[in-house]
Amino acid sequence: MKYVLLQAAFSVSAMMLASCNEPIEKSRDASTAESVNPKQVQQFATAQVQPEPLKQERERASSFPDSGSQLTGDVSDLEGLVADLDGRITESETIIDLPADVLFDFDKANIRPDAVPRLEKLARLIQQSGSVMVQVNGYTDSKGSDAYNMKLSQRRAAAIAQWLASKEGIESERLRTKGYGESQPAAPNVNPDGSDNLEGQRTNRRVQVIIPRS
C-alpha cells in the first residue's frame, strides 16, 4: 500500500514538473524570436524603401525635355516647311520660289487671300532660321516693257516683305527687297518658233525668298 502511494505521488510530481517546463520552453522560443539582429531589420526596411526614390528619380528625369529629340524635331519641321513650299536647300541657303500666279492677280501686287496659308508657312520657316537677313526678289515674264516689268517686280517683292512684317511680326530690318523684272528668267519665255512659252512664262512670274543658313 505504501508502495502504491509513493508511486502515485511520483506521478503527480512528474506532471507538475512538466507543466512548469512548458512555459519555460515557450518563453525561450519567444526570447529567440525577439533577439533578431536590429541591423538586419534596418537593412530589410531600407531594401523595401529604396525602389520608391529610384522610381521618383526616373519620373523626374523623364520630365526634362530631350534636347537631342527637340533638335531633331526642329530640323524635321524646317525640312517639312521647305518641302511644302517646293523649296530647296543648298550648303549656304534655303531658296523658296513662290509662283506669282498664286500670290497675286494678273498684273497686280495685292496679295490674294488664298495665298495666306503659303505665306504663313514661309513666315514659320523664316522664324525658325534665326536672325539672318532675308532677301526677297521679284521677277516677271517678258510680256510688257522692261521698265514696267521692273516696277511690277519691285512692288511684288515689297508686298511680300510688308505682309511678313505686318502679319507675322518679322522685323522689317531683316527683309531686303529687290526687283529684277524680266532680266533673270528661270525658263524660256518663248518657244524656238517665236510663240509664247506659257509654261515658261508662268515659271518666270515669281517671288524668290533666299534665307541664309546660320
Secondary structure, DSSP 8 states (H G I E B T S, - for coil): -HHHHHHHHHHHHHHHHHHHHHHHHHHHHHHHHHT--HHHHHHHHHHHHTHHHHHHHHHHHHHS--HHHHHHHHHHHHHHHHHHTT-EE-SSEEEEEEEHHHHB-TT--SB-GGGHHHHHHHHHHHHTTTT--EEEEEE--SSS-HHHHHHHHHHHHHHHHHHHHHHH---GGGEEEEE-TTSS-SS-SB-TTS-B-HHHHHHHSEEEEEEE--
